Amino acid sequence: MTERLFKVLKPGLQTTVQDLGRTGYQQYGISPAGAMDSYSMQMANLLVGNPLGEGVLEAAVLGPSLEALTDASIAICGGDLEPMVNSSKVPMWKCFALKKGDILSFKTVINGARAYISFAGGIDVPLVLGSKSTFINGKLGGFKGRALESGDLVYGKPFVRKNRFVHKNLIPEYPREIEIRVIIGPHQDKFSQTEKDRFLSSEYTLTSQSNRMGYRLEGPKLETIGGSDIISDAIPLGGIQVPANGQPIILLSDRQTTGGYARIATVISVDIPFLAQTMPGTKIRFKEVTIGEAQEQYLKQKKLFKFLSC
């Protein structure tokens, strides 16, 4: 039986319910949505004893202020937005108890960009096409298809569990200069070797015109062969489009399902969480890896979560 979990006192910049996203519907024009940083989301669920894919709150840059309406265990992972309970700082990457009447708030960004708040027992919102994720542009899923607003009452099935924490070796760092691994292609015929080399050897800056749909980069212009337009095809998570202006765009969780610009590369899945934690001004370089290397890293992470879930 569900009960009132928390009341939203302040919503923050954009706080939404997210899980691992809704898969299998891009063919119908429906964005997968889902947590931008799936690593932190799953770690937060693991700490409170939830299934890895349970819905959590994703808070971007300016976190929310929430009043606990019952006792519950929570965990906060991802970017450090300086979480506080009743004006006292609380640890991240660790499960701890909230008491009824406690106020969870966030002060300022210390590092990263997005925090993930899990509640033992999960968040009770309807499944839409098999997912609790919020797709704001489509007014779909999550809490009434939108970001949280002041006064919202959110329900769950709370319980209190013993404290757990993440070993420091498993806590990512979020520097202001990062190297992101990519697989070159699929539209290799649209780029000369010179342009591919330019892409891999250059430094790009994340611009302020970036959101859950995609990250716009600024740096050396990339030239396409015969123009950047292609016959529209499906866009994977991390696909890097190059439009007519030659400035790359990395497509992310709320991306459109198809696109008509040539893609020079695709970010490997295990590096997407690092992109999710970048702020405008972050310097980004790209490193080419093979599909085999990308699969090896993916399986390594899957094995880690399987081991920690035992």
Secondary structure as UniProt FT lines:
FT   STRAND          3..10
FT   STRAND          15..18
FT   HELIX           26..28
FT   HELIX           38..48
FT   TURN            52..53
FT   STRAND          56..60
FT   STRAND          65..68
FT   STRAND          72..80
FT   STRAND          83..85
FT   TURN            86..87
FT   STRAND          88..89
FT   STRAND          94..98
FT   TURN            100..101
FT   STRAND          103..106
FT   STRAND          111..119
FT   TURN            120..121
FT   TURN            129..130
FT   HELIX           136..138
FT   TURN            144..145
FT   TURN            150..151
FT   STRAND          153..156
FT   HELIX           168..170
FT   STRAND          177..184
FT   HELIX           188..190
FT   HELIX           193..201
FT   STRAND          204..206
FT   STRAND          214..218
FT   TURN            225..226
FT   STRAND          229..234
FT   TURN            237..238
FT   STRAND          239..241
FT   TURN            244..245
FT   STRAND          249..251
FT   TURN            253..254
FT   STRAND          258..261
FT   STRAND          263..267
FT   HELIX           269..271
FT   HELIX           272..276
FT   TURN            280..281
FT   STRAND          283..288
FT   HELIX           291..309
//
